[in-house]
Amino acid sequence: MEAPNLELQREFFDLRMQQLRYEKNLKLRTLQIYTRLTYGFLYRIEHGKQSPSLDSMTKIFKVLGVTFDGFFHTKNFQQGKKY
């Protein structure tokens, strides 16, 4: 039963990351430069193929200009929309 829940969490994370990156007008390559994470790793996160560590999330959120609470706050999140 936990696999679908994990899948929903990954889908939320990748869509939310895309949304915030889109709003900041950041290319994935730019995010790579500022976070010092590999392009492939960021790509896999955005496509739900890999889950980020706490350290990776911290780097990503800093560049996106959000806190953990701000990232997971869903008021302005449009689920199902691809960015």
Number of C-alpha atoms within 10 A of each C-alpha: 5 7 8 9 10 12 13 13 14 20 19 20 20 22 23 24 20 21 19 18 20 14 11 12 10 15 11 17 15 14 19 19 12 13 20 12 15 13 16 12 16 24 16 14 20 22 16 19 15 14 19 18 9 9 8 16 16 16 17 23 17 14 18 20 13 14 14 11 8 11 17 13 11 12 7 8 15 12 12 9 10 10 12
